[in-house]
């Protein structure tokens, strides 16, 4: 199947990557500031982690509505409304005087920002065939990963120099730039086969997808792979900053190693998915997540808490997930192409719901014993691998 263009103007991959990376950038910028937030608002570290969990939960909820709405009303307008909501939430965070106001602002921020995650995927599916979409998603995901790679060192540096509020001033500026670019440079790609935008049609789209076992099992695979990163994210600031006495800036630069590994996996997908096939690449990469989890468990059982050894094992996991996630997304949104927005939204909701739970549980258990983190990674790797092969066994 040849690549098709909508309105003869293919949307810029770099613009799609930028809007897709907005929410991950915003999520990760504040991570090095969690210990400072716990001191500023006089709350526990697990309570400060709610600023992360609330963001992820809102991303999950937002995707339920954004995907189907874009199937009904078009991608471009829904994306622009999403960015406007993101800007409102960012302003609330910027001037928050209580932790409750900050969490509320983060919730609003994520609800709008997640439009980029959902619609970046759906727009690519509007324009490309399955295998070409896997390649395009590889490029988008790799650029998207630059956001969480750059975010911790930038966030840590901003916090060290200007304080944590400066992070939200930066994000307001970034959101304004993206909104202007979308208005000027992004054409509408959902020009035909639109569904009705009422609640009945919304529920009908989800029911149709939930009747497809492949959709369910692929979604679980994606959610487990994604949640491995958020499990580590829930523990890493506590481990590195509070236990090993790194500064937020040092933590941020060290965390770049994790993002570089994911980016390398995404680039591998972009270069090889058309040649090897997306399903074949996933079948290899899921075992990488198991190997990385085993290495992590061995490290913690040995009692040698060396940050670079721990991050090395996590890089094995994130490289593998850099292959799994874009390839599995390409298959999820290709099961029912006319419902690509709904498929992206529903699968994304499951993805980020499990991520929020995993992150919070990991932070909670770390206060008891950090050994629970590699065990949690192992469970997610095994479940993700099993569900992928179950999906492949279904005709």
Protein Blocks (a to p, Z undefined) as FASTA:
>chain_A
ZZddehhiacdfklmmmmmmmmmmmmmmmmmmmmmmmmmnopafklmmmmmmmmmmmmmm
mmmmmmmmmmmnojklmmmmmmmmmmmmmmmmmmocbfklmmmmmmmmmmmmmmmmmmmm
mmmmmmmcfklmmmmmmmmmmmmmmmmmmmmmmmmmmmmmnojklmmmmmmmmmmmmmmm
mmmmmccfblghiacfbfklmmmmmmmmmmpmklmmmmmmmmmmmmmmmmmmmmmmmmmm
mmnopafklmmmmmmmmmmmmmmmmmmmmmmmmmnopklmmmmmmmmmmmmmmmmmmmmm
nopacfklmmmmmmmmmmmmmmmmmmmmmmmmmmmmmlmmmmmmmmmmmmmmmmmmmmmm
mmmmmmmomklmmmmmmmmmmmmmmmmmmmmmpZZ
